[in-house]
Amino acid sequence: MRRLIACTLACLAVCFACGSAEALDKVRVGKSGVALAWTMIEAGEEAGIWKELDLAIESAQLSGDAQLQQALTAGELDFGLGSGPGMGYRVKGVPAIAIAAIAGPPYSFMLFTRPDSPIRSVADLKGRNVAVTSAGSLTDWLVRELSRQQGWGPEGIVSLPMGALRTKMAALKAGEIDSVLLTSGSVYEFEEQGQARVLASFGDLVHDFHTHVLYAPDRLIASNEGLVRRFLQGWLRSVAYMRGHKAEGVKIAAHTLEIGESAASKAFDQDMKMMSEDGAFSRAAIEVIRRSLVELGILDKIPEASVLYSDRFVPVRD
């Protein structure tokens, strides 16, 4: 009898598990790099938004746009959270397309130096070097754009691909590099630890841009447009929740990014300025991204704007 009861309970547990899985559509989401913007996924979970839309989110942290696009190509993801310049991979054959612009000017990226550095402002960076993640990355382009804006041409500031954060900080402390470009959460954390002095926020320097976009595979758009619209709705509702619940949002960001709440609060104020309320594309921002694709070496020539994104789900504005 005990064995029968145990077997029955086990069967019921399986049935409940299966019922729960059937009630919610499982969605696999890839996050390119580490960003406060991606914590909208966790915010939606905390607020019960995804469950209300009958979605169960499984997220995976990826090292960057290249790995994200590879995962989309392999069919391992249903959605990808990546950078604006990542749209160029569509032209290279990736069967996924940008369906919403989820963040505008790059307020999430900041430039800093060590506290005792003689560099006092961006104007002092001519001929100096800035550590970035990798060649051809969004951070690489931001340094080139900053140099161009200063009138020094795209190579007036030396962009140094240095990979891991630990490597960058060790080189900065040793005086081997002049400055570092990082996301705001990390910058504010280092600032509070007395290891950094902020020089600039790129959101104040680059105005027409899509820092982050949402990607969806062609197969999913063709086979389940309703699911795509539900996920996009959930994303935008999660952004609205974060914007209206700063205290909760800061806790979520601090936990997810593994930084202190004080640094997370500053990063929250910085990053939320760029988060889109409706996901609309900007033609001016698309034009800047088209140019960046050649400068980053992603493409050999500037592509037609129409092949980079889909206006099926969100509006496009001048």
Helices and strands as residue ranges (DSSP letters): H 2-23, E 25-32, G 36-39, H 40-47, H 49-52, E 55-62, H 65-73, E 79-83, G 84-90, E 96-103, E 109-113, G 122-124, E 129-132, H 138-149, E 158-161, H 165-173, E 179-183, H 184-192, E 197-201, G 202-204, E 212-217, H 218-223, H 225-244, H 246-257, H 261-271, E 281-282, H 283-295, G 305-307, E 316-317
